[in-house]
Amino acid sequence: MAQAAIAFTGTRFAHDGRHILGPLDLMIPPGETLVLLGKSGSGKTTMLRLINALLIPTGGEVFVLGRSTRDWDPVRLRRSIGYVIQEVGLLPHLSVARNVGLVPALERWSADRIERRVAELLDLVGLPVRDFAARLPHKLSGGQRQRVGVARALAADPPILLCDEPFGAVDPVTRAELQREFRDLAKRLRKTVVFVTHDVREALVLGDRVALIEAGLVSFLGSPNDFRHSDDPAVAAFRTLL
Amino acid sequence: MSFFEFVLQNRGDVWFRTVEHLVLVGISTGAAIAIGVPLGIGISRSARLRAPVLGVANVFQTIPSLALFGFLIPVPFVGGIGARTAIVALVLYALLPIIRNTYAGIVGVDPAVREAARGMGMTDAELLRLVELPLAVPVMLAGIRVATVIGVGIATIAAAIGAGGLGVFIFQGVALVDHAVILAGAVPAALLALMLDGGLHLVERKLDWRAR
């Protein structure tokens, strides 16, 4: 497991006796962006929640940074993973600055250090501190909220980012812009990213590799280029959406 | 004698009874908050506690107030004649709206917000302190407001067991069949209820993050 940032090994998940996921075997090396592509209910979000121990597998293991999620303290594990979800993920009663500085605050950084880090991050995602720090999330546009979400996930400089359809609720133009910026940012900061989407274009833009998830199984795994040329019927079906 | 003449002639007394009334309601609502909020948090955490806690609080609510005051008189430590017994009864009445609204406020937090907070690595205590309670505050305050207004009304009956308050005028007036005296208790009590309702409504608005 030493070289994988995240590894699923014989991982299964069932809820109330109903089989949902697996068995899965999947290695994600450090610095890779893996996109999980699939329809609603295919099990992609369940995979993310298995990585940050919001769920524990009912069979097999999920290793994160070399250690099984069963052996991690879930709070410690989650603080070393940035989590970006659709806009609801921002805490509605806290300002942009406090949302972004949340994990550092939980980690008891000094106020000074948090303030500097928040400024740095807002700058990184293209939101000037002076205009945005004091605002509440509902006073932002959808695209701005997503930027704040990304900034917040990066706050404590976690090696891993999990993204659950973060750009789902924004207009196509903003969306393309966010995708481009996110890809550059993830590469520059050398993050390991697991990105869930049902949008083929997004998958091909962002992914170093794309995993097609169907009924809780990986039915295709390969580079965007492989994906474009695969003759797997499931892949071909998704490709028609391009 | 008209109502106005009566109040004017007895303004010292009316004022004294109003303050007494306010003290009864203030102490009992304060104590009910101190007991009810932790209980509300408790039942949001444990499904097993929920039914018995809400059930007991509900039962207190259904006992007619004069009967509850009467039942408490012979009870050792909390009972007897006077303000202490009245305050205990008022606390029992105030509990239900406070417990129920604390619980409803916490449970009503958007599950996605809770999931995001847990996904960021919040412990249960941090989730409660930083997310659930702040978001539940408007609903909790609405419960406190209801409890306070109910308390102002029920506290008028406390005069029956010698607890003082504006009910003193009402009982006197009933005994004398004198409307002016009844009104000297009822009108200040109604004004008190309206003022507390309005004041707490302002606090509620002020603490609501959506208004900012």
Chai-1 contact restraints between the chains, C-beta under 6 A:
chainA,res_idxA,chainB,res_idxB,connection_type,confidence,min_distance_angstrom,max_distance_angstrom,comment,restraint_id
A,N52,B,G119,contact,1.0,0.0,6.0,A-B,restraint_1
A,V75,B,G121,contact,1.0,0.0,6.0,A-B,restraint_2
A,V75,B,T123,contact,1.0,0.0,6.0,A-B,restraint_3
A,R78,B,G121,contact,1.0,0.0,6.0,A-B,restraint_4
A,R79,B,G121,contact,1.0,0.0,6.0,A-B,restraint_5
A,Y83,B,G119,contact,1.0,0.0,6.0,A-B,restraint_6
A,Y83,B,M120,contact,1.0,0.0,6.0,A-B,restraint_7
A,I85,B,A116,contact,1.0,0.0,6.0,A-B,restraint_8
A,V88,B,A112,contact,1.0,0.0,6.0,A-B,restraint_9
A,G89,B,A116,contact,1.0,0.0,6.0,A-B,restraint_10
A,H93,B,P134,contact,1.0,0.0,6.0,A-B,restraint_11
A,H93,B,L135,contact,1.0,0.0,6.0,A-B,restraint_12
A,H93,B,W209,contact,1.0,0.0,6.0,A-B,restraint_13
A,V103,B,M120,contact,1.0,0.0,6.0,A-B,restraint_14
